[in-house]
Amino acid sequence: MLPQNDRERRAHNDGERSQDSTVITIADVDMANRLPVLRIVEQYQWTGIAHSELYPQMVEILKNTWNCHRIAVDATGIGQPVASFLKKELGSKVIPFTFTQRSKSALGFELLSHVNSNRLKLYQQDGSREYRETMFQLEKAKAQYRPNQTVNFYVPPWEGHDDFLMSLALLIVAAKESTVRHAKGSVQQEF
């Protein structure tokens, strides 16, 4: 699928941690203006399934179903094998992202910037489990501002998980790689 109207497909995969879920969030990135606008178009969630069992589904979704141009993957800890597999299968489209205190803080500030400037748009309420979980995690999300001018954002463990929250945040990593694409060629003369 080719981009239309300066839009490209982006995706994020948040790897499974403990009882957390594996989440893939698909977004259109609208580059018509100077700053990218992320429009969530689909989310997928799996819980309790080994990554190795999900690999064929992930590739099918990211490559064939949505033809994603950039894919940001949580490459922290147990996410590293997922990032390596997807990089091998999908090549330079895959952007491994390792969460550190500094990288997560920068991402948190960028997420806030997207939210506060109305550049992150969720799909319309559809009653799906994924939509309900996204909204739940967004409502439960907390920010912890540190003295060293960094921020941590998370869902407290006693209130739930943050898989969808991190998935939304990592879309910003993929969107950073976006460029406006223009058709090239010449005007055909009529006969």
MIZA-728992 format. One line per 5 residues: number of its first residue (from 1); for each residue x, y negated, z of N, C-alpha, C. Coordinates in nm, 4 decimals, padded with zeros to 6 digits. Example, Ala and Ser with C-alpha at 12.3 -4.5 7.8 and 13.67 -1.06 7.14 Angstrom:
1 = 01.3190,00.5690,00.7800,01.2300,00.4500,00.7800,01.3200,00.3300,00.7800 | 01.2850,00.2250,00.7080,01.3670,00.1060,00.7140,01.2900,-00.0030,00.7870;
This chain:
1 = 00.0848,00.1174,00.0000,00.0000,00.0000,00.0000,00.0889,-00.1231,00.0000 | 00.0651,-00.2125,-00.0938,00.1420,-00.3356,-00.1012,00.0767,-00.4437,-00.0174 | 00.1574,-00.5329,00.0382,00.0999,-00.6416,00.1173,00.0106,-00.7299,00.0306 | -00.0911,-00.7856,00.0929,-00.1793,-00.8796,00.0258,-00.1804,-01.0090,00.1053 | -00.1847,-01.1203,00.0338,-00.1934,-01.2516,00.0989,-00.0863,-01.2702,00.2056;
6 = 00.0372,-01.2419,00.1712,00.1504,-01.2607,00.2627,00.1372,-01.1773,00.3893 | 00.0736,-01.0619,00.3812,00.0597,-00.9757,00.4988,00.1367,-00.8471,00.4765 | 00.1912,-00.7934,00.5832,00.2607,-00.6664,00.5778,00.2119,-00.5801,00.6916 | 00.2202,-00.4515,00.6752,00.1841,-00.3593,00.7825,00.3014,-00.3449,00.8784 | 00.2702,-00.3464,01.0049,00.3690,-00.3255,01.1099,00.3131,-00.2224,01.2063;
11 = 00.4009,-00.1571,01.2751,00.3542,-00.0590,01.3731,00.4493,-00.0554,01.4899 | 00.3996,-00.0021,01.5950,00.4810,00.0208,01.7125,00.4452,00.1567,01.7689 | 00.5452,00.2287,01.8172,00.5248,00.3556,01.8839,00.5860,00.3457,02.0221 | 00.5056,00.3712,02.1242,00.5543,00.3702,02.2615,00.5625,00.5148,02.3078 | 00.6808,00.5648,02.3309,00.7012,00.7048,02.3659,00.6427,00.7433,02.5002;
16 = 00.6237,00.8715,02.5176,00.5605,00.9256,02.6377,00.6592,00.9241,02.7543 | 00.6149,00.8812,02.8708,00.6944,00.8837,02.9926,00.6078,00.9436,03.1018 | 00.6534,01.0534,03.1601,00.5803,01.1175,03.2693,00.4380,01.1489,03.2247 | 00.3384,01.0964,03.2961,00.1985,01.1175,03.2600,00.1467,01.0103,03.1660 | 00.2349,00.9247,03.1197,00.1933,00.8209,03.0274,00.1551,00.8820,02.8938;
21 = 00.1046,00.7993,02.8079,00.0630,00.8433,02.6753,00.1607,00.7963,02.5690 | 00.1557,00.8624,02.4553,00.2228,00.8135,02.3361,00.1196,00.7291,02.2629 | 00.1568,00.6063,02.2300,00.0641,00.5122,02.1676,00.1263,00.4564,02.0400 | 00.0489,00.4553,01.9339,00.0874,00.3870,01.8104,-00.0162,00.2783,01.7874 | 00.0315,00.1563,01.7690,-00.0557,00.0429,01.7383,-00.0168,-00.0096,01.6013;
26 = -00.1155,-00.0235,01.5147,-00.0943,-00.0724,01.3788,-00.1476,-00.2154,01.3707 | -00.0704,-00.3029,01.3068,-00.1135,-00.4418,01.2917,-00.0783,-00.4937,01.1533 | -00.1640,-00.5815,01.1041,-00.1302,-00.6633,00.9887,-00.0548,-00.7829,01.0419 | 00.0494,-00.8222,00.9718,00.1231,-00.9429,01.0077,00.0958,-01.0448,00.8982 | 00.0256,-01.1489,00.9351,-00.0108,-01.2547,00.8412,00.0970,-01.3617,00.8471;
31 = 00.1671,-01.3788,00.7376,00.2766,-01.4760,00.7310,00.2387,-01.5988,00.6491 | 00.1092,-01.6229,00.6304,00.0650,-01.7375,00.5504,00.1102,-01.8695,00.6118 | 00.1171,-01.8753,00.7441,00.1668,-01.9946,00.8132,00.3118,-01.9714,00.8522 | 00.3729,-02.0688,00.9127,00.5137,-02.0565,00.9532,00.5361,-01.9466,01.0553 | 00.4409,-01.9290,01.1471,00.4567,-01.8294,01.2534,00.3676,-01.7089,01.2257;
36 = 00.4174,-01.5884,01.2501,00.3374,-01.4692,01.2215,00.2157,-01.4574,01.3135 | 00.1051,-01.4124,01.2545,-00.0154,-01.3803,01.3303,-00.0341,-01.2298,01.3216 | -00.0418,-01.1651,01.4378,-00.0578,-01.0202,01.4441,-00.2054,-00.9857,01.4615 | -00.2588,-00.9075,01.3692,-00.3981,-00.8629,01.3769,-00.3986,-00.7115,01.3934 | -00.4357,-00.6663,01.5133,-00.4395,-00.5230,01.5404,-00.5508,-00.4612,01.4564;
41 = -00.5178,-00.3549,01.3841,-00.6183,-00.2896,01.3006,-00.6497,-00.1469,01.3449 | -00.5583,-00.0839,01.4209,-00.5846,00.0531,01.4655,-00.4894,00.0895,01.5784 | -00.5337,00.1800,01.6635,-00.4493,00.2329,01.7710,-00.4730,00.3834,01.7807 | -00.3666,00.4540,01.8147,-00.3717,00.5986,01.8343,-00.3118,00.6298,01.9703 | -00.3661,00.7294,02.0379,-00.3169,00.7664,02.1706,-00.3172,00.9172,02.1854;
46 = -00.2073,00.9697,02.2408,-00.1977,01.1110,02.2755,-00.1433,01.1201,02.4172 | -00.2007,01.2072,02.4963,-00.1537,01.2279,02.6335,-00.1304,01.3763,02.6543 | -00.0165,01.4087,02.7152,00.0136,01.5474,02.7486,00.0584,01.6326,02.6319 | 00.0980,01.5712,02.5212,00.1458,01.6463,02.4050,00.2931,01.6119,02.3839 | 00.3751,01.7145,02.3688,00.5187,01.6932,02.3490,00.5439,01.6155,02.2208;
51 = 00.6446,01.5299,02.2255,00.6784,01.4507,02.1074,00.7033,01.5387,01.9861 | 00.7739,01.6491,02.0068,00.8071,01.7366,01.8937,00.6818,01.7863,01.8226 | 00.5729,01.8016,01.8957,00.4463,01.8422,01.8337,00.3793,01.7258,01.7606 | 00.4109,01.6037,01.8001,00.3489,01.4850,01.7403,00.4243,01.4318,01.6183 | 00.5493,01.4724,01.5997,00.6306,01.4157,01.4930,00.5607,01.4179,01.3562;
56 = 00.5049,01.5309,01.3122,00.4392,01.5284,01.1798,00.3227,01.4289,01.1733 | 00.2439,01.4197,01.2806,00.1327,01.3242,01.2828,00.1822,01.1811,01.2794 | 00.2873,01.1516,01.3557,00.3415,01.0163,01.3582,00.3880,00.9743,01.2198 | 00.4620,01.0621,01.1526,00.5119,01.0302,01.0185,00.3950,01.0122,00.9225 | 00.2970,01.0987,00.9298,00.1791,01.0871,00.8424,00.1102,00.9523,00.8620;
61 = 00.0894,00.9134,00.9872,00.0215,00.7868,01.0174,00.1041,00.6671,00.9713 | 00.2313,00.6664,01.0062,00.3162,00.5501,00.9788,00.3549,00.5365,00.8322 | 00.3758,00.6490,00.7652,00.4219,00.6458,00.6267,00.3065,00.6542,00.5270 | 00.2206,00.7522,00.5426,00.1205,00.7791,00.4403,-00.0135,00.7098,00.4643 | -00.0601,00.7097,00.5889,-00.1896,00.6464,00.6162,-00.1806,00.4955,00.6077;
66 = -00.0775,00.4361,00.6719,-00.0693,00.2902,00.6817,00.0453,00.2273,00.6034 | 00.1390,00.3053,00.5559,00.2533,00.2528,00.4812,00.3166,00.1335,00.5522 | 00.3563,00.1536,00.6757,00.4124,00.0463,00.7582,00.5477,00.0011,00.7041 | 00.5689,-00.1297,00.7036,00.6933,-00.1877,00.6541,00.7993,-00.1960,00.7627 | 00.7574,-00.2135,00.8876,00.8480,-00.2182,01.0025,00.7816,-00.1442,01.1172;
71 = 00.8633,-00.0683,01.1897,00.8114,00.0133,01.2992,00.9044,-00.0038,01.4181 | 00.8565,-00.0686,01.5229,00.9356,-00.0858,01.6448,00.9059,00.0321,01.7370 | 01.0110,00.0948,01.7869,00.9972,00.2149,01.8691,01.0700,00.1951,02.0014 | 01.0038,00.2308,02.1106,01.0679,00.2289,02.2424,01.1777,00.3350,02.2417 | 01.3022,00.2906,02.2454,01.4167,00.3820,02.2427,01.4818,00.3948,02.3791;
76 = 01.4061,00.3636,02.4839,01.4574,00.3713,02.6199,01.4362,00.5121,02.6731 | 01.5394,00.5708,02.7326,01.5259,00.7019,02.7973,01.4690,00.8086,02.7053 | 01.3546,00.8638,02.7446,01.2926,00.9721,02.6692,01.2439,00.9271,02.5313 | 01.2359,00.7970,02.5085,01.1975,00.7456,02.3777,01.3083,00.7537,02.2739 | 01.4337,00.7711,02.3183,01.5465,00.7755,02.2256,01.5329,00.8859,02.1202;
81 = 01.4985,01.0093,02.1576,01.4825,01.1122,02.0531,01.3717,01.0795,01.9529 | 01.2646,01.0155,01.9995,01.1562,00.9749,01.9095,01.2088,00.8716,01.8104 | 01.2791,00.7708,01.8619,01.3350,00.6670,01.7756,01.4318,00.7281,01.6737 | 01.5164,00.8195,01.7178,01.6126,00.8834,01.6270,01.5415,00.9636,01.5191 | 01.4392,01.0402,01.5584,01.3643,01.1193,01.4613,01.2976,01.0286,01.3579;
86 = 01.2278,00.9256,01.4052,01.1575,00.8369,01.3130,01.2551,00.7611,01.2222 | 01.3700,00.7234,01.2758,01.4728,00.6551,01.1947,01.5216,00.7484,01.0836 | 01.5410,00.8750,01.1180,01.5851,00.9739,01.0190,01.4785,00.9935,00.9110 | 01.3529,01.0013,00.9514,01.2434,01.0274,00.8575,01.2015,00.9050,00.7774 | 01.2054,00.7873,00.8390,01.1490,00.6674,00.7762,01.2538,00.5607,00.7439;
91 = 01.3778,00.5848,00.7842,01.4877,00.4967,00.7461,01.4873,00.3609,00.8123 | 01.5259,00.2606,00.7337,01.5482,00.1265,00.7877,01.4205,00.0561,00.8318 | 01.3063,00.1143,00.8065,01.1802,00.0570,00.8557,01.1731,00.0625,01.0084 | 01.2469,00.1556,01.0670,01.2399,00.1804,01.2111,01.3380,00.0912,01.2856 | 01.2864,00.0226,01.3873,01.3660,-00.0666,01.4717,01.3625,-00.0109,01.6140;
96 = 01.4693,00.0585,01.6571,01.4724,00.1065,01.7955,01.4869,-00.0120,01.8907 | 01.4103,-00.0111,01.9992,01.4162,-00.1182,02.0984,01.4409,-00.0565,02.2343 | 01.5502,-00.0971,02.2981,01.5834,-00.0476,02.4319,01.5443,-00.1540,02.5339 | 01.4597,-00.1138,02.6274,01.4185,-00.2053,02.7334,01.5284,-00.2183,02.8370 | 01.5722,-00.3419,02.8581,01.6595,-00.3767,02.9696,01.5884,-00.4914,03.0413;
101 = 01.6415,-00.5341,03.1527,01.5785,-00.6463,03.2227,01.5712,-00.7689,03.1318 | 01.6791,-00.7967,03.0622,01.6837,-00.9151,02.9748,01.5970,-00.8978,02.8501 | 01.6071,-00.7823,02.7832,01.5303,-00.7649,02.6590,01.3806,-00.7604,02.6865 | 01.3418,-00.6984,02.7970,01.1994,-00.6940,02.8310,01.1499,-00.8335,02.8675 | 01.2328,-00.9107,02.9368,01.1949,-01.0472,02.9731,01.1730,-01.1322,02.8477;
106 = 01.2667,-01.1263,02.7557,01.2532,-01.2035,02.6317,01.1271,-01.1626,02.5565 | 01.1019,-01.0332,02.5538,00.9813,-00.9824,02.4873,00.8553,-01.0300,02.5595 | 00.8595,-01.0324,02.6914,00.7454,-01.0806,02.7697,00.7129,-01.2256,02.7400 | 00.8169,-01.3099,02.7311,00.7943,-01.4503,02.6976,00.7392,-01.4653,02.5556 | 00.7884,-01.3832,02.4642,00.7371,-01.3879,02.3268,00.5921,-01.3404,02.3203;
111 = 00.5584,-01.2385,02.3988,00.4196,-01.1918,02.4043,00.3288,-01.3037,02.4552 | 00.3706,-01.3696,02.5622,00.2925,-01.4830,02.6138,00.2770,-01.5928,02.5084 | 00.3817,-01.6188,02.4345,00.3759,-01.7198,02.3290,00.2721,-01.6822,02.2229 | 00.2709,-01.5558,02.1826,00.1730,-01.5096,02.0839,00.0303,-01.5210,02.1384 | 00.0113,-01.4815,02.2628,-00.1225,-01.4865,02.3231,-00.1678,-01.6311,02.3369;
116 = -00.0825,-01.7170,02.3933,-00.1193,-01.8559,02.4193,-00.1393,-01.9384,02.2921 | -00.0804,-01.8961,02.1821,-00.0979,-01.9688,02.0552,-00.1957,-01.8974,01.9621 | -00.2691,-01.8007,02.0180,-00.3726,-01.7286,01.9431,-00.3161,-01.6563,01.8204 | -00.1948,-01.6027,01.8344,-00.1315,-01.5307,01.7236,-00.1300,-01.3797,01.7452 | -00.2005,-01.3315,01.8473,-00.2194,-01.1883,01.8689,-00.3693,-01.1658,01.8768;
121 = -00.4214,-01.0944,01.7796,-00.5662,-01.0767,01.7696,-00.6008,-00.9287,01.7740 | -00.6839,-00.8928,01.8715,-00.7307,-00.7551,01.8827,-00.8468,-00.7327,01.7870 | -00.8678,-00.6083,01.7522,-00.9836,-00.5761,01.6691,-01.1105,-00.5923,01.7517 | -01.2231,-00.6033,01.6822,-01.3508,-00.6221,01.7500,-01.3815,-00.5000,01.8365 | -01.4443,-00.5233,01.9506,-01.4809,-00.4152,02.0419,-01.5549,-00.3086,01.9650;
126 = -01.5015,-00.1863,01.9695,-01.5637,-00.0770,01.8955,-01.6048,00.0392,01.9859 | -01.5891,00.0216,02.1166,-01.6290,00.1265,02.2103,-01.5318,00.2424,02.2194 | -01.4219,00.2367,02.1451,-01.3266,00.3482,02.1449,-01.2515,00.3554,02.2776 | -01.2003,00.4734,02.3046,-01.1173,00.4958,02.4237,-00.9949,00.4044,02.4191 | -00.9362,00.3884,02.2993,-00.8173,00.3050,02.2846,-00.8472,00.1584,02.3154;
131 = -00.9597,00.1097,02.2678,-00.9962,-00.0297,02.2955,-01.0189,-00.0499,02.4453 | -01.0930,00.0410,02.5071,-01.1199,00.0293,02.6507,-00.9899,00.0322,02.7305 | -00.8979,00.1205,02.6939,-00.7714,00.1306,02.7673,-00.6848,00.0061,02.7443 | -00.6848,-00.0458,02.6237,-00.6105,-00.1698,02.5962,-00.6622,-00.2827,02.6843 | -00.7927,-00.3011,02.6865,-00.8516,-00.4083,02.7669,-00.8250,-00.3862,02.9162;
136 = -00.8347,-00.2629,02.9617,-00.8072,-00.2318,03.1022,-00.6635,-00.2713,03.1375 | -00.5683,-00.2311,03.0525,-00.4290,-00.2618,03.0811,-00.4008,-00.4115,03.0736 | -00.4626,-00.4806,02.9801,-00.4442,-00.6253,02.9727,-00.5005,-00.6949,03.0963 | -00.6130,-00.6455,03.1466,-00.6724,-00.7036,03.2677,-00.5884,-00.6755,03.3913 | -00.5239,-00.5599,03.3973,-00.4442,-00.5204,03.5142,-00.2994,-00.5674,03.5078;
141 = -00.2556,-00.6177,03.3933,-00.1159,-00.6574,03.3749,-00.0749,-00.7669,03.4732 | 00.0448,-00.7537,03.5220,00.1035,-00.8497,03.6159,00.2338,-00.9031,03.5576 | 00.2696,-01.0223,03.5994,00.3985,-01.0807,03.5636,00.4726,-01.1126,03.6923 | 00.6001,-01.0793,03.6947,00.6858,-01.1080,03.8089,00.7988,-01.1972,03.7587 | 00.7966,-01.3237,03.8007,00.8989,-01.4195,03.7581,01.0137,-01.4135,03.8569;
146 = 01.1343,-01.3970,03.8037,01.2520,-01.3780,03.8876,01.3353,-01.5064,03.8961 | 01.4180,-01.5177,04.0002,01.5026,-01.6371,04.0160,01.6012,-01.6573,03.9000 | 01.6405,-01.5492,03.8314,01.7374,-01.5629,03.7223,01.6692,-01.5984,03.5893 | 01.5506,-01.6545,03.5978,01.4719,-01.7013,03.4830,01.4337,-01.5896,03.3871 | 01.4097,-01.4721,03.4426,01.3562,-01.3618,03.3644,01.2195,-01.3266,03.4200;
151 = 01.1446,-01.2536,03.3388,01.0121,-01.2104,03.3798,01.0008,-01.0603,03.3564 | 00.9313,-00.9946,03.4454,00.8956,-00.8548,03.4256,00.7442,-00.8518,03.4078 | 00.6955,-00.7770,03.3113,00.5513,-00.7608,03.2950,00.5198,-00.6120,03.2924 | 00.4084,-00.5764,03.3548,00.3787,-00.4352,03.3775,00.2370,-00.4212,03.4306 | 00.1913,-00.2970,03.4357,00.0695,-00.2617,03.5083,00.1172,-00.1868,03.6323;
156 = 00.0779,-00.2294,03.7526,00.1225,-00.1587,03.8727,00.0867,-00.0102,03.8631 | 00.1808,00.0778,03.8989,00.1590,00.2220,03.8839,00.0334,00.2740,03.9547 | -00.0030,00.2117,04.0654,-00.1214,00.2581,04.1370,-00.2509,00.2154,04.0673 | -00.2392,00.1283,03.9649,-00.3581,00.0844,03.8926,-00.3704,00.1476,03.7545 | -00.2649,00.2088,03.7054,-00.2715,00.2719,03.5739,-00.1370,00.2705,03.5038;
161 = -00.1428,00.2783,03.3724,-00.0225,00.2811,03.2894,-00.0150,00.1545,03.2051 | 00.0992,00.1363,03.1387,00.1177,00.0155,03.0570,00.1507,00.0480,02.9118 | 00.1139,00.1674,02.8651,00.1501,00.2109,02.7304,00.0954,00.1190,02.6220 | -00.0305,00.0793,02.6334,-00.0904,-00.0089,02.5334,-00.0323,-00.1494,02.5436 | -00.0065,-00.1963,02.6635,00.0551,-00.3276,02.6840,00.1928,-00.3327,02.6172;
166 = 00.2756,-00.2309,02.6398,00.4089,-00.2279,02.5794,00.3994,-00.2120,02.4278 | 00.3003,-00.1367,02.3825,00.2798,-00.1192,02.2396,00.2485,-00.2527,02.1721 | 00.1628,-00.3314,02.2342,00.1321,-00.4648,02.1813,00.2578,-00.5521,02.1802 | 00.3337,-00.5464,02.2879,00.4542,-00.6286,02.2969,00.5557,-00.5902,02.1887 | 00.5705,-00.4615,02.1645,00.6696,-00.4183,02.0669,00.6302,-00.4508,01.9231;
171 = 00.5032,-00.4786,01.9000,00.4648,-00.5254,01.7665,00.5387,-00.6544,01.7327 | 00.5671,-00.7335,01.8336,00.6372,-00.8599,01.8124,00.7788,-00.8340,01.7609 | 00.8409,-00.7271,01.8080,00.9737,-00.6892,01.7593,00.9663,-00.6597,01.6091 | 00.8653,-00.5832,01.5697,00.8491,-00.5502,01.4279,00.8169,-00.6752,01.3465 | 00.7342,-00.7635,01.4020,00.6932,-00.8836,01.3291,00.8100,-00.9790,01.3067;
176 = 00.9087,-00.9784,01.3952,01.0254,-01.0654,01.3786,01.0970,-01.0372,01.2477 | 01.0869,-00.9157,01.2018,01.1542,-00.8757,01.0789,01.0722,-00.9092,00.9552 | 00.9560,-00.9701,00.9736,00.8674,-01.0016,00.8613,00.9224,-01.1158,00.7778 | 00.8962,-01.1071,00.6518,00.9281,-01.2154,00.5610,00.8099,-01.2339,00.4673 | 00.7908,-01.3540,00.4234,00.6866,-01.3796,00.3255,00.7341,-01.3210,00.1937;
181 = 00.6472,-01.2431,00.1307,00.6825,-01.1798,00.0044,00.6054,-01.2479,-00.1080 | 00.6763,-01.2765,-00.2156,00.6156,-01.3432,-00.3302,00.6332,-01.2555,-00.4539 | 00.5326,-01.2559,-00.5394,00.5413,-01.1826,-00.6655,00.6429,-01.2526,-00.7552 | 00.7157,-01.1732,-00.8317,00.8108,-01.2275,-00.9262,00.7681,-01.1850,-01.0663 | 00.7960,-01.2674,-01.1602,00.7632,-01.2337,-01.2980,00.7334,-01.3592,-01.3753;
186 = 00.6799,-01.3421,-01.4936,00.6483,-01.4558,-01.5774,00.5023,-01.4457,-01.6236 | 00.4485,-01.5568,-01.6673,00.3112,-01.5623,-01.7124,00.3036,-01.4952,-01.8497 | 00.2084,-01.4057,-01.8652,00.1894,-01.3391,-01.9940,00.1189,-01.4331,-02.0906 | 00.1627,-01.4359,-02.2117,00.0944,-01.5146,-02.3138,-00.0220,-01.4342,-02.3691 | -00.1328,-01.5016,-02.3918,-00.2485,-01.4324,-02.4481,-00.2310,-01.4204,-02.5978;
191 = -00.2847,-01.3142,-02.6527,-00.2783,-01.2922,-02.7986,-00.4078,-01.3248,-02.8617;
